[in-house]
Amino acid sequence: MSATSSDTSTSNIVAATATERERLAAFDFQPRTRLVFGPGSITQLGTIAAELGFRRPLLVADHGLLEAGHVRLAERQLAAAHISAVPFHAFDVNPDTEMIEVGCAAARPHAVDAIIGLGGGSSMDCAKGINFVLTNGGRMEDYRGYAKAIRPMLPMIGIPTTAGTGSEAQSYAVIADATTHVKMACGDTKAAFRVAILDPELTLSQPASVTAMSGFDALVHAVETAVTTRRTPLSDCFAREAWRLLNAHYEMVLDHPDDIDARAAMQLGAFHAGLAIEQSMLGAAHACANPLTARYQVSHGVALAIVVPHIVRWNGAVAAPLYSRLLGDASDAGADDAADRLAARLRYLADRAGLPSTLSSQGVGQSDLPQLADDAAVQWTGTFNPRPFTASDALEIYRCAF
């Protein structure tokens, strides 16, 4: 071997070692949630609840789950195990602080000893929010941030009926302030579900629009967790597997909504993305999406579909190699255009789902962009973005998306 080739080989090894060192960030991983997965797994609810000692759980489920028959199904499984549930349905999409207070008021007279969240991310977050206030007192605002719960919390089971937020895999509840509509992330290790039951058959009843929006939310979770400043070797594994499952099956569930295998892949992909969030948090896409929901009531999945392609391209200046790995490139040779390819793929999937591409289509006025940018800049998730994210950056992104 010549001296030149030897030097080149050595430099490549050094570069590879440096890259690996940068990726091998320290982490602390303690699985807190048992996962029960597969078609028909809802039939295990009674047995699992009995094993956990449930006797009088609060069953948190939105009204759509009543109409779909899922609440009755859950109640039958619990009754077979001699467990009597207290139902709570008085909440809506994007649960807020007032809804949490109503839930606590509904639970207190019954001395509930556990909580079951059945439904989409709203049900999961509402269940956690009620648990915080019911067991630790005060107001939901007191738990903004992490580890604010002093006393033990009630054991919980999460049963998602969508493939979206991955809340069943996380220790965070996202609750909106009822006055300002600003979303608050409230987290604590005690707020993690003891068990998550993922039954893809429960997702068959969701409307096509929910499949589209919740699935796109999960896709963005995979994309953002793969590049945040808090990512770890473990979150990389979860993010990549989430992307693999979601990217391969999203179009399939749009075109063939009764395909139970595709539904199962989406649900498991969303769970993996939730695990990635727990390790690595999110980024500027969620920071830009949240003000759109707060100020214009734009659905979360729609807001993400509009902004995320622009954010991926903007992040490409620093995150292109990470996007390249997410896309499965064999080497970093494709990093130069990885951000453009990923952004194009996300826009294609959003188009296939019929999700809009512009802010103007949602009634956002151009004169409102500076205020939206200011709101986005103070969102917690933006602090974990791979490229430093400011109000001027948010304004640039909103203008591109207008």
Buried (B, 14 or more C-beta within 10 A) or exposed (E): EEEEEEEEEEEEEEEEEEEEEEEEBEEEEEEBBBBBBBBEBBEBBBEBBBEBEBBBBBBBBBEBBEEBEBBEBBBEBBEEBEBEBBBBBBBEBBBBBBBBBBBBEBBEEBEBBBBBBBBBBBBBBBBBBBBBBBBBEEEBEBBBEBEBBEEEBBBBBBBBBBBBBBBBBBBBBBBBBBEEBBBBBBBBEBBBBBBBBBBBBBBBBBEEBBBBBBBBBBBBBBBBBBBBBBBBBBBBBBBBBBBBBBBEBBBBBBEEBEBEEBBBBBBBBBBBBBBBBBBBBBBBBBBBBBBBBBBBEBBBBBBBBBBBBBBBBBBBEBBBBBBBBBBEBEEBEBBEEBBBBBBBBBBEBBEEBEBBBEBEEBEBEEEBBBBBBEBBBEBBBBBBBBBEBEBEBBBBBBEBBB
